Amino acid sequence: MVALAVGIGGGLSNLIGGYIVQYEGYRVGFLSLTVVAALAFLFFLGFMPETREPITTPRPPCNRARDRMS
């Protein structure tokens, strides 16, 4: 689903951005796409789950010299 959203977003941003730039100018076009990107970032930040499991126990220190001997 994320790849689909990225693909559709890439296509729609050119289409919508082109219309905005044509009628309002480059400043408004870039500003509007920046606002949409910021909203998308906040959406993903809030609703996408973290995939890495939290570290619950501390890891023992790595002793590479000792590991090479065995």
Secondary structure by P-SEA (a helix, b strand, c coil): caaaaaaaaaaaaaaaaaaaaacccaaaaaaaaaaaaaaaaaaaaccccccccccccccccccaaaaaac
